[in-house]
């Protein structure tokens, strides 16, 4: 039988936190989970740590890539799970990772929960509406995508830190898929040192209003103009 969930971990020189990641994964994984790691050609000791935890890894590929979203697009091609879940090596799983699994039933539904921000221990961010997602992204570490999503979509690598937000906006506007909130805490999210937390996606910043207008029309644009919220992810 195919696994229910494929966990995808893009890694590049993440040796400092990989051991912690594996401990967290081991604690909350189930028999119907697989782990796919795409390494961008790390030159630290990531490879040794991954080899040490080989019993937890189903697919390990190390090769140069064009950034995190390119690595994720590559990993998707090796995933066998009905649902795909993306996480960083400096994040940790919480109980909700196991709890939400009983809800993963419909291949047309994108399920999401909450994450805990490491910097503040605050909960992020509850149920989303159209107005809310236009102004703030659902955290990547909170979402379980049906594999079927990626038969039609992929991460646009032209957006170096916001391709997941572009994907979520596109999916919210798509009639073939719906989002469903499950109130549980999926992961402890490192919002302090990750690339998306420390750098600005200039292309996204330049195109955000046009993107929202093209996907949601005038109504969406008004939500964007009237409810400006700093995009956290």
N, C-alpha and C positions, 0 to 999 in steps of 0.2 A: 504493500500500500504506500501511496505517496504521503509524505509528511503533511501535517496541517499547516505548519508555519516554517518558512525559511527565514532565518535571521541573517542579514547581510551586514558585514562589517568591512568598510573601507579603511585601510590602514596605510600610513606612511610615517615611518620613524616614531611609532607610538609605544615603544618599549616601556616607557616609564609607567604606563597605566595598563598595559596588556594583562599582567598577572592579576590585577584587581578585576579587570573585565572578565577573565576566565573564571575566577572564583564566583563572581556574581552570576554568570551564565550557568555554571554548574549547579548552583543552588536553586535556580528557578526554571531550568529547562525541563522538558518532558520527553517521553519516548517518541512523540510525533513531531519533534523539532529537529531541524537540521541547521548547520552553521556554514555559511559560505564567506570566506575571507578573500578579499581582493587587495593585495599589497602592491603599492606603487613603486616597488624596487627599493625598499628601505635599506639604508646603510648603517643602521644601528643593530641591536641584537633582537629585533622583532622576530626574525626567522627562527632563532633558537627558542624563543618563548613559545611561539606557535608550534614548533616541533615537539616541545615538551608537553604540550596540551593536545597532541594529535588525536587522542581518543575522543576529544570534544569537537573536532573539526571534520566536516564532511567534504568540503572543497577548499583547497588553498591554491591560489594562483598569485605569483609575484611577477609583475611586469610593469614597465613604464606606462603611465596613463596621462591624460590631459587634465587631471584634477579629480576631485572627489566625485562629481556627478558622472564623469566618464567611467570611473571605477565602478560606480553603482550600476550604470547601464550594462557594463560587462558582466557584473555579478548576476544580474537578472537572468541572463542567458543560461546560467548554470543552476538556477533555482528550480527545485522540484515541488515546493510547497504550494498549497492552494492559496495561501496568503503570504505576503512578503512584509518583513519588518526590518527597518534600517536603524542602526545604532552606531554611535561612535565608541572608540576604544577607551575614552575617558568618561563614559557614562556607565551607569550601573542599573541592573534590572531591579524592579520592586515586585511585590506580591501580585500586583495587577497584571503583570505579564502572564502569569498562570491563570489568574482569575478571569480575564477577558476571553480566554480561549473557548469557553463554553458558548460564547455569543457568536463565534465566527462560523456562520452557517450559510450565508447567502453570497454568492460570487458577484452580485451586482451592488453590494453594499461595502463601503469603506468605513471600517470601524475605528473609532478613536476614543481615547480616554484622557487622562491628565499626566503631567510630569511634575516633579518637584525640582525647583531651581536650586542648584547647589549653593549659589551665592547667598541666598536669603532664606532657604528652606520654605519658600512660598509655593503654593499650589498654582500651576499654570495649566489650563485656563478655562475649564468648564465647557459647557455646550456652546457651539457656534451657530450664529445666524448669518444670513447674507451680509448684513451691515457689518457684523463683527469680522468676518473673514476678509472682507474688502479692506479692512483697516489693520488686521493683525493675523498672522499665520497660525495655523495649528502646528504645534511643535512636531518635528519629524519623528521624534522618539515616542510619540503618543499614538501613531497611526499604524494600522494593519491594512495593507492594500490587497485586494484580490489579485492573483497573478494575471487574471484576464485584463486588468487595467493596462498592463504593459504589452498587450497585443496591439494596442492602439496608441499608446502614449510612451514617451521616454523623457528623461531629464534633458532639458536644453542646456548644453554645456556652455553656451554663450553667456549664461548668467552664473558667475563664479561662486556666489554664496546664496542666491535666491532661487535657484532652479526648482527646489522643492515647493516654494511658495507659488511659483508660476504654474507648476503642475497641479497643486491643490485648487488654485483659482480656476484653471481649465476644467478640472473634474467637477467642481461645484456647478459650473455652467453647463455641463454635459448631461443630457437626458438619460444616458445609459447607466449612470451610476448615481448613488445617493450616499450621503454621509450619515452615520448613526453614532451618537454619543453613548458611551458606556462609562458610568461614573466610578472609575477605579484609577489607582496611581500605577502607571506602567513602568516608569523609569525615573532615576535621579539624573537630571540633565546638567551637564557641565556648561553653564552659561557664562563662564569666566574667561576661558582660554580658547574656546573653539573659534574657527575662522569666521563663521557667520556672526559671532558675537563681537569680534574685534576688528572687522573690516567692512567697508561699505561697498555694496554691489552697485557700481556707478551706472551700469546699463539698466538695471532694474529701476533705480532711482529716476533715471531720465525717462523711462518708458511706462512707469506705473499707471499714470492716469489714462494713457492711451490704451494700455492693456485692459484695464478695468472697463473702459468704455466699449472696447471691441467685444468683450465677453458678456457684459451685463447691461450695456446701453446707457441711456441717460439716467435711469434710476440708480445704477451702480455708481456712476460718476458723481451724482449728488451725495450718495453715502460717503464717498471718498472725500469730497470737498467739505461736507458739513461735520464729519466726524474724524478729523485727522488724529490718528493714534500712532505713536512711534512703533514701528515694526520691530518686534523683539527677536524674530527668527528669520 
